[in-house]
Amino acid sequence: ADLLLVAASEPDPDTLRGACHVETMQLDGETNLKGKSAPAGLAAELGPTVETQLHSWAALNGSIDSEAPDGSPNTYNGTLHIEGRPAVPLTVVNMLLRGSTLRNSEYVLGIVVNTGHDTKVIQGLRAPSHKQSTLLSSINQMIVWIVLLLLVLCLIAGAAELALYHELDLVDHWYMNTQKEEDGVAATFLVNTVYFFLLLSAFVSVTLYVNILLSQKLIQYFMQWSLSMYDPESDTPMRVRNSQLVDELGVISHVFSDKTGTLTQNVMQFRKASIGGIAYGRGTSEIAVARMKRLGELPAGEDVEAGATEGAAAHSPPGGSVISRHVNFDDPALVEALGGSDEQGKRCREFFLHLALCHTVVTEVVYGERSLSASSPDETALVAGAERFGYRFIERHHDTVELQGPDGEPLQYEVLDVLEFSSARRRMSIVVRNSQTRAISLLSKGADTVMLPLLASGQEELVAQTEAHMHDHSNDGLRTLVIASKELSEEEYLSWSERYRRAASDLDEVEKKSREEPNAIDDQCDAMESRMRLLGSTALEDKLQEGVPACIADLVKAGIATWMLTGDKEETAINIAYACELLDSTTTVVVVGLKTHP
């Protein structure tokens, strides 16, 4: 069933958050945890324990206006009406969908909204299409023509025997006497046709299908037994899902591939950064090495990538596997700048504090080891980078974030609002209040194409320096994000918050936002995310899968056209294409974009 989350186990009775995390691998294939929360204000009213939650909920009266059942797992629109309280809009963040796996919570309480065939996962199911190889399709057509030809031959033979029966004196031969005087002409013709059909039935090969299916089955077993297609790391052999399609591998003309997670490992590492117009981070990425080799700029016999990794390990403090997996950074200058008391040191500390706060990461313990889980591996790498340089993310509650500062001091920030990332906005922001100073700040990060126009004026020199650093990082095949912030007064925030909550409570605007149409909610987000101060940019590396360049080179030699889909910057995409040998020195590169072809 699809549930509306009402309450969840509360690890801290003094801080009621009404939140949990679920894994949706069975729905969308993603293993990262997704946060779910109860409708606004409900957690504080129901209490911290399951007994008080059930008792308090039983005392409430109300109803739910729900959308009609559909198959979209990423959207939900509804309204919760409780007597004596204002209506609360419901979104997919409040829903626990069928097929989700509960994580990091002992229990949850929910209201069943959809059951059986009305659940989103069942509504989204489609009958699988029947797949058949080109060979079998061609043979089926040939068999149809052969059977038609056989019928024509049988009809001709039956008619000929009927016409020549008396002329050839077949009546005197008892073994040829197939006609009886009492039978009519039509019946005799039909009997003769059937006789000839039986005599010529070998004209259609009965064993042809058996031979083809047997050959395909044998090929399937040979493919699954191949050690060349076996991954010893995960003990995963090659699997043939449809043996009738194995012969199609020989007639493939085009391969369309996503980049992240297919050509690359989808394991992000924090490699470089630009803070206050100064670039930090040494070493050269795997893709940059391939670029330098192509341009003839790599010194002979020098392994740049290995040197970078060893240098990073030498300067990394002991901090557990979280840092070792997601950080590969080498530059003592940044450590020195962080310890300084000048303006640049302040910028660096503010930069990493931003990375430790502006995210949707949650901590979990897997097999006794602390790990970070987020909806995007980029966020995991950024939080690990902040931890590497002193700002350790401890825990996220419903409306608070706990950190540990560089000197081990506890830091706590109240989360006032989260302006979530979307494909249309291409950025994510968070409004936080420092629990000690009570200062309110907007922290934002996103793609440079949408973030740079939102910066306040008077930062032209800093913007130009940061853009140059991002261009260099893109040439190294690194994924870049712009980091910015803005200080807010109490009056400014309260005025905006009232407008934002009014828009977020309008079901018409929520529906428009779910369809990614212009809406008042995004307008209020745009109003808040303006006149920001640039802090810098980050650069993350997503390494190529092992064997990808050799595989693509073999595909090209076989005459198979390979297409790569990516949302990276133009320079990053081109250099990754060269690194994985999708392009080579003989390729003519034609760039078609908004700048070159407006």
TAGIFEN-V800866 format. One record per helix or strand of 3 or more residues. SS is the DSSP state (H for helix, E for strand). FROM is the first residue (numbers start at 1). TO is the last residue. If there is no record, write none. Layout:
# TAGIFEN-V800866
SS|FROM|TO, SS|FROM|TO
This chain:
# TAGIFEN-V800866
E|2|8, E|19|23, H|25|28, E|33|37, H|42|46, H|50|58, E|62|66, E|78|82, E|88|90, H|92|94, E|101|103, E|108|114, H|116|118, H|120|123, H|134|164, H|170|172, H|174|176, H|185|199, H|201|203, H|207|225, H|227|229, H|243|251, E|254|258, H|259|263, E|264|275, E|278|280, H|286|295, H|304|315, H|321|326, H|332|338, H|343|357, E|362|366, E|369|373, H|377|388, E|392|396, E|400|404, E|410|419, E|427|434, E|440|446, H|448|454, H|460|475, E|479|488, H|490|504, H|507|514, H|520|528, E|532|544, H|548|557, E|561|565, H|570|579
